[in-house]
């Protein structure tokens, strides 16, 4: 038995959400006393794949096919099914991102496996396999029990902190028996935004109120990314520009370095300086 984790990539780099999924899957593997095995597709830097060992993966199955640089859900579903069969996977973990939302349901149908989407907690394996998730737009929680032999969980991005440890994963080439018929979608062109952190990968999200009107006014409060690094020395104060006020989702002013501070909004008003 094993825990199989899909580690998706972007531009040959393993995504932050994939690191979260690998670490989440490795903790499930520790609960069950089985190995955690990651699966990566497309052209990925070998050092990136080996480094997944720092997040708990003992091995990485790599399908190095350039056609999967933009994951085609049907082909990746077959890859994951073959990986589950090869490694006798009992639990399969995805990130609850665009790739996970398209691949996990197909794999669930293919393997006849119970599936919980958007997990926010590690499963309780004391008496079965019970996974906690948000319901009603986060206004309530549900504890869902999966009773099938194969179990699939997609973990909500930015729910679990990622901390690198020591170790190196063994990278193994994997073909999964893909044929041209498995590639039903052809990627013609990919346009990406450079120089900015994707919203789904961001540690902290800042939103501007209606008082800012349009992009021409963003310069009055835009913050250099260096101000958002959590490892910044605590003695350095965090300053917002004049005319900005910080409000947290907890309805109280907090430092951006506090663990609970994940979403902030900016509105015209009081100038503030917060000590980290």
The 8 nearest C-alpha neighbors of each residue, nearest first, counted from 0:
[[1, 87, 88, 89, 33, 86, 2, 34],
 [0, 2, 88, 33, 34, 89, 35, 87],
 [1, 3, 35, 90, 88, 91, 28, 89],
 [4, 2, 91, 36, 37, 88, 35, 92],
 [5, 3, 37, 92, 91, 21, 38, 93],
 [4, 6, 38, 93, 37, 7, 39, 92],
 [7, 5, 17, 39, 38, 37, 4, 8],
 [8, 6, 17, 39, 5, 13, 14, 40],
 [9, 7, 13, 14, 12, 11, 6, 10],
 [8, 10, 12, 11, 14, 13, 7, 68],
 [9, 11, 12, 8, 68, 43, 42, 13],
 [12, 10, 43, 9, 44, 42, 8, 13],
 [13, 11, 8, 9, 10, 43, 14, 47],
 [12, 14, 8, 7, 9, 47, 17, 15],
 [15, 13, 17, 8, 16, 12, 7, 9],
 [14, 16, 18, 17, 200, 19, 13, 161],
 [15, 17, 19, 14, 18, 156, 94, 20],
 [16, 18, 6, 20, 14, 15, 19, 7],
 [19, 17, 21, 15, 20, 16, 22, 14],
 [18, 20, 16, 22, 17, 21, 161, 23],
 [19, 21, 17, 23, 18, 94, 22, 24],
 [22, 20, 18, 24, 23, 19, 4, 25],
 [21, 23, 25, 54, 19, 24, 20, 55],
 [24, 22, 20, 26, 21, 25, 19, 27],
 [25, 23, 21, 27, 26, 22, 20, 92],
 [24, 26, 28, 22, 55, 35, 27, 23],
 [27, 25, 29, 28, 23, 24, 22, 30],
 [26, 28, 30, 24, 29, 25, 31, 23],
 [29, 27, 25, 33, 31, 26, 30, 35],
 [30, 28, 32, 26, 27, 31, 25, 33],
 [29, 31, 27, 28, 32, 26, 124, 33],
 [30, 32, 28, 29, 33, 27, 124, 1],
 [31, 33, 29, 30, 28, 34, 27, 1],
 [32, 34, 28, 1, 31, 0, 29, 35],
 [35, 33, 1, 28, 2, 36, 57, 32],
 [36, 34, 2, 56, 25, 28, 57, 1],
 [35, 37, 3, 58, 56, 59, 57, 2],
 [38, 36, 4, 59, 3, 5, 56, 6],
 [37, 39, 60, 5, 59, 6, 61, 4],
 [40, 38, 61, 6, 7, 60, 62, 5],
 [41, 39, 62, 61, 63, 67, 64, 42],
 [40, 42, 68, 67, 64, 63, 65, 43],
 [41, 43, 63, 65, 11, 68, 64, 40],
 [44, 42, 11, 41, 12, 45, 8, 47],
 [43, 45, 47, 46, 11, 12, 48, 42],
 [46, 44, 48, 47, 43, 49, 170, 50],
 [45, 47, 49, 48, 44, 50, 43, 51],
 [48, 46, 50, 44, 45, 49, 13, 12],
 [47, 49, 45, 50, 46, 51, 44, 170],
 [50, 48, 168, 46, 167, 51, 47, 52],
 [49, 51, 52, 47, 48, 53, 167, 46],
 [52, 50, 53, 54, 49, 48, 56, 168],
 [51, 53, 168, 167, 56, 166, 50, 55],
 [52, 54, 164, 165, 166, 163, 51, 50],
 [55, 53, 22, 52, 51, 163, 56, 21],
 [54, 56, 25, 52, 53, 22, 57, 51],
 [57, 55, 52, 35, 36, 58, 51, 168],
 [56, 58, 168, 52, 35, 36, 55, 34],
 [59, 57, 169, 168, 36, 56, 170, 37],
 [58, 60, 37, 170, 38, 36, 171, 169],
 [61, 59, 38, 171, 173, 172, 170, 37],
 [60, 62, 39, 172, 173, 40, 63, 38],
 [61, 63, 40, 173, 174, 64, 41, 172],
 [64, 62, 41, 42, 61, 40, 65, 172],
 [63, 65, 41, 66, 67, 62, 42, 40],
 [64, 66, 41, 67, 68, 42, 63, 69],
 [67, 65, 64, 68, 41, 69, 70, 182],
 [68, 66, 41, 70, 69, 65, 64, 40],
 [67, 69, 41, 65, 66, 70, 42, 40],
 [68, 70, 67, 71, 66, 186, 41, 9],
 [71, 69, 67, 68, 72, 75, 98, 40],
 [72, 70, 74, 73, 75, 67, 69, 184],
 [71, 73, 75, 102, 74, 76, 70, 101],
 [72, 74, 76, 75, 71, 77, 181, 182],
 [75, 73, 77, 181, 76, 71, 72, 182],
 [74, 76, 78, 72, 77, 73, 71, 79],
 [77, 75, 73, 79, 74, 78, 106, 102],
 [76, 78, 80, 74, 75, 79, 81, 73],
 [79, 77, 75, 81, 175, 76, 80, 82],
 [78, 80, 82, 76, 81, 77, 75, 83],
 [79, 81, 77, 83, 82, 78, 76, 84],
 [80, 82, 84, 78, 83, 79, 175, 85],
 [81, 83, 79, 85, 84, 80, 86, 78],
 [84, 82, 88, 80, 86, 87, 81, 85],
 [83, 85, 81, 87, 82, 86, 80, 88],
 [86, 84, 82, 83, 87, 81, 88, 80],
 [85, 87, 83, 88, 84, 82, 1, 0],
 [88, 86, 0, 84, 83, 85, 1, 89],
 [87, 89, 83, 1, 0, 86, 2, 90],
 [88, 90, 149, 1, 0, 2, 150, 87],
 [91, 89, 150, 2, 151, 88, 149, 3],
 [92, 90, 3, 151, 4, 2, 150, 152],
 [91, 93, 4, 152, 153, 151, 24, 3],
 [94, 92, 153, 99, 5, 20, 4, 95],
 [93, 95, 154, 153, 20, 96, 99, 16],
 [94, 96, 153, 155, 99, 154, 117, 100],
 [97, 95, 99, 94, 98, 100, 156, 155],
 [96, 98, 100, 99, 101, 95, 94, 102],
 [99, 97, 101, 100, 96, 102, 70, 72],
 [98, 100, 95, 96, 102, 93, 103, 101],
 [99, 101, 97, 98, 102, 95, 103, 96],
 [100, 102, 98, 99, 103, 72, 97, 104],
 [101, 103, 99, 72, 105, 104, 76, 100],
 [102, 104, 106, 99, 105, 100, 107, 101],
 [105, 103, 107, 106, 102, 108, 101, 100],
 [106, 104, 108, 107, 102, 103, 109, 76],
 [105, 107, 109, 103, 108, 104, 76, 110],
 [108, 106, 112, 104, 105, 110, 109, 111],
 [109, 107, 111, 105, 106, 110, 104, 112],
 [108, 110, 106, 107, 111, 105, 112, 80],
 [109, 111, 112, 107, 108, 106, 149, 80],
 [112, 110, 108, 107, 109, 113, 149, 147],
 [111, 113, 107, 149, 110, 150, 147, 114],
 [114, 112, 150, 145, 147, 151, 107, 149],
 [113, 115, 151, 152, 150, 112, 107, 116],
 [116, 114, 152, 151, 153, 117, 118, 113],
 [117, 115, 153, 118, 152, 114, 95, 154],
 [116, 118, 155, 154, 153, 95, 132, 119],
 [119, 117, 154, 132, 155, 131, 120, 116],
 [120, 118, 132, 131, 155, 158, 154, 117],
 [121, 119, 131, 118, 122, 130, 132, 154],
 [120, 122, 123, 130, 27, 119, 23, 131],
 [123, 121, 130, 129, 128, 124, 120, 131],
 [122, 124, 129, 128, 125, 130, 121, 127],
 [123, 125, 128, 127, 126, 122, 129, 30],
 [126, 124, 123, 127, 128, 129, 122, 30],
 [127, 125, 124, 128, 123, 129, 144, 122],
 [128, 126, 124, 125, 129, 144, 123, 146],
 [127, 129, 124, 144, 123, 145, 122, 130],
 [130, 128, 144, 123, 122, 143, 142, 127],
 [131, 129, 122, 143, 142, 144, 118, 123],
 [130, 132, 142, 120, 141, 118, 119, 143],
 [133, 131, 118, 119, 141, 140, 117, 142],
 [132, 134, 140, 137, 139, 141, 136, 135],
 [133, 135, 139, 137, 140, 136, 141, 138],
 [134, 136, 138, 137, 139, 133, 140, 141],
 [137, 135, 134, 138, 133, 139, 140, 132],
 [136, 138, 133, 134, 139, 135, 140, 132],
 [139, 137, 135, 136, 134, 140, 133, 141],
 [140, 138, 134, 137, 133, 135, 141, 136],
 [141, 139, 133, 134, 132, 131, 142, 137],
 [140, 142, 132, 131, 143, 133, 134, 139],
 [143, 141, 131, 130, 129, 132, 144, 140],
 [144, 142, 130, 129, 141, 131, 145, 115],
 [143, 145, 129, 128, 146, 130, 142, 127],
 [146, 144, 113, 128, 147, 129, 143, 150],
 [145, 147, 144, 148, 113, 128, 127, 150],
 [148, 146, 149, 113, 112, 145, 150, 111],
 [149, 147, 150, 146, 89, 112, 113, 145],
 [150, 148, 112, 89, 147, 90, 113, 151],
 [149, 151, 90, 113, 112, 114, 91, 89],
 [152, 150, 114, 91, 90, 92, 113, 115],
 [153, 151, 115, 92, 114, 116, 93, 91],
 [152, 154, 93, 95, 116, 94, 117, 92],
 [153, 155, 118, 94, 117, 95, 156, 93],
 [154, 156, 117, 95, 118, 158, 119, 94],
 [157, 155, 158, 16, 154, 95, 94, 96],
 [158, 156, 159, 155, 160, 202, 16, 19],
 [157, 159, 156, 155, 119, 160, 154, 120],
 [160, 158, 157, 161, 19, 156, 23, 119],
 [159, 161, 162, 158, 157, 19, 22, 23],
 [162, 160, 19, 159, 163, 18, 22, 54],
 [161, 163, 164, 160, 54, 22, 53, 19],
 [164, 162, 53, 54, 161, 165, 55, 51],
 [163, 165, 53, 54, 162, 166, 55, 52],
 [166, 164, 53, 163, 167, 52, 54, 55],
 [165, 167, 53, 52, 168, 164, 50, 55],
 [168, 166, 52, 49, 50, 53, 169, 51],
 [169, 167, 52, 49, 58, 57, 56, 51],
 [168, 170, 58, 59, 49, 171, 57, 167],
 [171, 169, 59, 58, 168, 60, 49, 172],
 [170, 172, 60, 59, 61, 173, 169, 58],
 [173, 171, 61, 60, 62, 170, 174, 63],
 [172, 174, 62, 61, 60, 175, 171, 63],
 [173, 175, 176, 62, 177, 172, 78, 61],
 [176, 174, 78, 177, 81, 173, 77, 82],
 [177, 175, 174, 178, 78, 81, 77, 173],
 [178, 176, 175, 181, 174, 179, 74, 78],
 [179, 177, 180, 181, 176, 182, 74, 175],
 [178, 180, 181, 182, 177, 183, 74, 66],
 [179, 181, 178, 182, 183, 177, 74, 184],
 [182, 180, 74, 179, 178, 183, 177, 73],
 [183, 181, 180, 179, 184, 74, 71, 73],
 [182, 184, 181, 180, 185, 73, 71, 74],
 [185, 183, 182, 186, 71, 73, 181, 72],
 [184, 186, 187, 183, 182, 66, 71, 188],
 [187, 185, 188, 184, 69, 189, 66, 71],
 [188, 186, 185, 189, 184, 190, 69, 66],
 [187, 189, 186, 190, 185, 191, 69, 68],
 [188, 190, 191, 187, 186, 69, 192, 68],
 [191, 189, 188, 192, 193, 187, 186, 69],
 [192, 190, 193, 189, 197, 194, 188, 195],
 [191, 193, 195, 194, 190, 197, 196, 189],
 [194, 192, 195, 191, 196, 197, 190, 10],
 [193, 195, 192, 196, 197, 191, 224, 223],
 [196, 194, 193, 197, 192, 198, 224, 201],
 [195, 197, 201, 198, 200, 194, 193, 199],
 [198, 196, 200, 199, 195, 201, 192, 193],
 [197, 199, 201, 200, 196, 204, 202, 195],
 [198, 200, 197, 201, 156, 157, 96, 16],
 [201, 199, 197, 198, 15, 196, 202, 16],
 [202, 200, 198, 203, 199, 196, 197, 204],
 [201, 203, 200, 261, 204, 157, 227, 199],
 [204, 202, 261, 201, 262, 205, 263, 227],
 [203, 205, 262, 263, 206, 201, 261, 202],
 [206, 204, 263, 264, 262, 203, 207, 265],
 [205, 207, 264, 265, 263, 204, 208, 262],
 [208, 206, 265, 264, 266, 211, 209, 205],
 [207, 209, 266, 210, 211, 265, 206, 264],
 [208, 210, 211, 212, 207, 266, 213, 267],
 [209, 211, 208, 212, 267, 266, 207, 213],
 [210, 212, 209, 216, 208, 213, 207, 217],
 [213, 211, 209, 210, 216, 214, 208, 215],
 [212, 214, 215, 216, 211, 217, 209, 210],
 [215, 213, 217, 216, 212, 218, 211, 219],
 [214, 216, 213, 217, 218, 212, 211, 219],
 [217, 215, 214, 218, 211, 213, 219, 212],
 [218, 216, 214, 219, 215, 221, 220, 211],
 [217, 219, 221, 216, 220, 215, 214, 222],
 [218, 220, 217, 216, 221, 240, 241, 242],
 [221, 219, 218, 240, 217, 222, 243, 239],
 [220, 222, 218, 217, 219, 223, 240, 239],
 [223, 221, 220, 224, 226, 239, 225, 227],
 [222, 224, 225, 226, 221, 227, 220, 228],
 [225, 223, 226, 227, 222, 228, 221, 195],
 [226, 224, 223, 227, 228, 222, 231, 229],
 [227, 225, 224, 228, 223, 222, 237, 231],
 [226, 228, 225, 224, 229, 255, 203, 223],
 [227, 229, 230, 231, 225, 226, 224, 256],
 [230, 228, 231, 256, 227, 255, 226, 232],
 [229, 231, 228, 232, 233, 256, 227, 226],
 [230, 232, 229, 228, 233, 235, 226, 227],
 [233, 231, 234, 235, 230, 275, 229, 236],
 [232, 234, 275, 235, 231, 236, 274, 230],
 [235, 233, 232, 236, 275, 274, 231, 237],
 [234, 236, 233, 232, 237, 275, 274, 231],
 [237, 235, 274, 275, 273, 238, 234, 272],
 [236, 238, 273, 274, 272, 275, 235, 239],
 [239, 237, 272, 236, 273, 240, 271, 274],
 [238, 240, 271, 272, 243, 241, 237, 270],
 [241, 239, 220, 243, 242, 238, 270, 219],
 [240, 242, 270, 243, 239, 269, 271, 220],
 [241, 243, 268, 270, 267, 269, 240, 244],
 [244, 242, 267, 270, 268, 241, 266, 269],
 [243, 245, 269, 266, 268, 265, 270, 271],
 [244, 246, 265, 264, 252, 263, 247, 243],
 [247, 245, 252, 264, 263, 251, 250, 244],
 [248, 246, 263, 249, 250, 251, 252, 262],
 [247, 249, 250, 262, 263, 246, 251, 260],
 [248, 250, 247, 251, 246, 252, 260, 259],
 [251, 249, 247, 248, 246, 252, 253, 245],
 [250, 252, 249, 247, 246, 253, 248, 245],
 [253, 251, 246, 247, 245, 250, 254, 249],
 [254, 252, 251, 255, 247, 260, 257, 246],
 [253, 255, 256, 257, 275, 273, 274, 252],
 [256, 254, 257, 260, 253, 227, 275, 261],
 [255, 257, 254, 229, 275, 258, 260, 227],
 [256, 258, 254, 255, 260, 259, 253, 275],
 [259, 257, 260, 256, 261, 255, 254, 229],
 [260, 258, 257, 261, 256, 255, 249, 253],
 [261, 259, 257, 255, 258, 262, 247, 253],
 [262, 260, 203, 259, 204, 202, 263, 258],
 [261, 263, 204, 203, 260, 248, 205, 247],
 [264, 262, 205, 247, 246, 204, 206, 248],
 [263, 265, 206, 205, 246, 207, 245, 266],
 [266, 264, 207, 245, 244, 206, 243, 208],
 [265, 267, 208, 244, 243, 207, 268, 264],
 [268, 266, 243, 242, 244, 210, 265, 269],
 [269, 267, 242, 243, 244, 266, 270, 241],
 [268, 270, 244, 242, 243, 271, 267, 241],
 [271, 269, 241, 242, 243, 244, 268, 240],
 [270, 272, 269, 239, 244, 273, 238, 243],
 [271, 273, 238, 237, 239, 274, 236, 270],
 [272, 274, 237, 236, 275, 254, 238, 271],
 [273, 275, 236, 237, 272, 254, 235, 234],
 [274, 233, 254, 236, 256, 273, 237, 234]]
